[in-house]
Amino acid sequence: MQRSVMTLGTVEVEVHEQGSGKPILFLHGASGFNPAEPHVPLIAESRRLLCPSHPGFGRSALPDWIDNVDDVAHLYLDLMDRCGFATVDIIGCSMGGWIAAEMLTKAPERFGKAVLVGPVGIKIGPEDKLDIPDIYVMPPSDVPKLIYHDPSRFPFDPAALSDEELSILMRNRESTALYVWEPYMHNPKLTHRLYRVSSPTLFVRGASDGLVSADYVDGYAKLIKGAKVITIPDAGHVPHVEQPAAFAKTVLAFLS
């Protein structure tokens, strides 16, 4: 992929890009964007894929005034303007799905089709119960069990990472907490704004997703007129990583 740094107002944003054709804006989840993720070349074979690192993730700056998902949504609308995109298709994973949902409500006319992959961002259940498990109170060794269908395929070995990679990893975790901590994993106002979404929307969920339940995704989809839900087997919260071929086939079929 080609990597560049784009200055949006006062914010320097790292952007990865690959492929050609009709553009897709890909918004990553809490682990950040990894150009080596296996779904990337599969999608970029037929589309122009743009993958920004959210402020505070990767090598993107994080100014003091950016402290919630809403800020990032506005920033990425600016990114679209800078790239000259009147409209784009959008894919958002987990927290990236939340950012995408916010963007879809702010400027619905700017988006062709939307794919939300295990998205967070709304409140479905009772106020005294979390919809998304609290990853900050459980032992770190338990988190991969919620994210992956088969955690043994994705062992974490910090000794295998460079100092820069470890620094980025810590930045990503710190920035995730900034965006999702309070209120936890949602914007109370987003539920009331989703009626504005006019794009054909597909929700994708891994069958073994331990973070985002099937009921949560179904409830999310019901708030967007005509939205559909597809479940990918043998995958958890990151179906694009665990089942890249099935993910790319599903997404490209919908977007085309």
N, C-alpha and C positions, 0 to 999 in steps of 0.2 A: 504494500500500500504506500501511497504518497502521504507524507506527513507535512503539515504546514501549521503556522500559528496565525490566527486571524484576530485582529483587534476590533472588538465590538464596543463602541463607546470608549470606556476606560478599562475594558476587560480583555485580556489576552486569552484566547481559547484555542486549544490544540484541536486540530481537525485531521482525521484520517480519511482518505478517499481512494476508491478503486472502482474500475469499471467504466462503462459508458452507457448512454441511453437515458431513458426517463429517470429522474433522480428519486432516490429513496433516502429519507432522513432516518438514521438508525440511532436510537437513544438507549444507552447501556443501563445496566442495573448497578447495584451497590458495589460490585467487585471491580467496576471500571471497565474500560474497553481494552480488549486485547486483540491486536491485529492478526494474531495467529489463530484466533478462534475458527473452528472448521467450517462454520456456516458462511463465513465472509466470501471466499472465492466462489462458492456455489451460487450466491445471490448476485455477486458482481459479474458473473458470466454474461448476464443479460440486462443488468441495470447499473446505473451509476449510484454507488453507495457512499454516502457521506456520514461519518461517524464522529461527532464531536465528543470530547471529554468534558463532562460537566465541570463548572467552576469548583476548584478544590480537588478534582480528580486528575489522575495522570499528570500532565505538565501544564494544565490550565490554571490560571491565577484564581485567587479567591479574595476579592476586595471585601472590606468590612460591611458594605451595604447589602451584599448578597447573603441572605440567611434563610431563605425558604424556597420551596419548589416553584412558587408563583414567580419569583424573580428570574429563575432559570427559563421558565416558559416564555417570558417576555424577551429574554436575551436571544433565544433561538428563533423567535419571529424576526428579530433584527438580523440574525444570521441568514435567514431565507432572503431577506431584502438585499443583503450584501452580495449574495450569490446570484441574484437576479431571478429567483424562483417565484413565479406568480403562484404556482401550486406545486405541491409535492405529495407523494405517498409517504406515510410515516409508520415506522415500527418502533415500539417502545417496550422494553423489558423491565418488569418489576418496578423499581422506582422510575425508570425511564418511561414505563407505561403511564405512570402518574403524571409525569411532565407532559407526555403526549396528550393525555386527556385534558389537561389544563389548556394546552394550545388549541385543541379542537374546539373548546368552548369559547375561546377568545376571538378566533378568526376562522370560523368554519368554512368560509369560502376559499381558504388558502390550501385546502387539503383534498386530494383525490380520494384515496382509500386509506384506512387505518388498521393496523394490526397491534393489538395489545396483548403482550405475552406475560401471563401471571402478574397482572398489574395490581398495585396497591393504590391508595389514594382516597378511598371513601370509607364511610362507616355503615355497616350493614346490620350488625347485631346490637344487643342492648348496650347502654352506655357504661355499665359496670363490668363489661366483659370485652377483652381484646379480640378483634377479628383476626389479627396476625400475631403469632407467638412472639413473645418478648425475647429477642435474641440477645439482649444485653444482660439478662439475669440468669441465663442457662450456661452451663459449662461450655467453653468454646468447642470442645470435642463433640458436642451434640448438634451443633449447627449444621455440619455437612450432612447429617442424617435427614435433615429437613430439606436441604437444597438438592441433593442428588438421589436418583433412583438407586445407584450403585456407588456409594462413597469410596469404595476400595479402588475405583478407577481414577480417582482424583486425590491422591495423597498429598498432604501439605508438608513440604520439607524446606524450612526457612534457610537451611544451610546451602541449598541449591540456588538461592537467589542472590543477586548482586546487591550491594549497598543501595544503589539507586532503585532497584526493584522493591526492596524492603521499604524504602522511604515512601515510594508511591503507594504501596500496600497500606501503610499506616495512614497516609493522607486520605486515601479512599475511605477507610473505616471512620476516621474522624469526621470527614465531610458528610458521610452517610448519617451519622448521629446528629449533625447539625440540621440536616434537612428533615429527618423523620421523627425526631424525638418527641416534640411537643406541638400539637397533639400527635400521638403515636401513629405513624404510618398513614395519616389521612388529613385532608382539608375538609372541615365540616361544611364548607360552602359548596364544594365541588358537586355533591349529590344533587343540589338544586340547580346546577348549571348545565348538567349533561344533556338536558332536553335540547340544547342549542346545537348539538353535534349533528351534522347533516351528511357526513361521509359514510359510505358503506364500511362497516366496522366488523372485524373478526377478532374474537378473543381466543387465544391459544393457551392451553394449560397442559402441563405434564401430568400424567395420571398419578404419579407418586409425589406430587408437590406437597411438602409438609408445611409450607409457609402460607400458601394461598389455597384455600379449600375450594371444592367444586361448588358449594353453596354460595361462597363469596363471589366467584366468577359469574355464576348464573345471575346473582342479584345485581352485579355490576352491569351485565349485558342487558338486563331488562330496563335499565335506565336510558339506553340508547336505542332509538327506534330502528328496528330491523337488524340489530346486531346478532351475529351468529357465534356459536361456541364450538371449538374443535378440541378434542383431547388427544394428545400424542402419547402412545403407550411406551413403557420402559424409559420414562423420563421424569425428572423431578421439576424443580423450580427453574431450571435452565435447559429447556428442551433443545434450544439452538446449539448447546454445547454437547449434550448427551446423545441427541439424535439429529445431527445436522442435516443429513440427507432428507429425512422425513420432514424436518422443519422447513428447509428451503423449498421442497416440493409443495408443501401445503401453502406456504406464504406466497410463492410466485404464482401458483394457480389462482389464488384469491386476487392478487394484485393485477393479474392480467385479464 
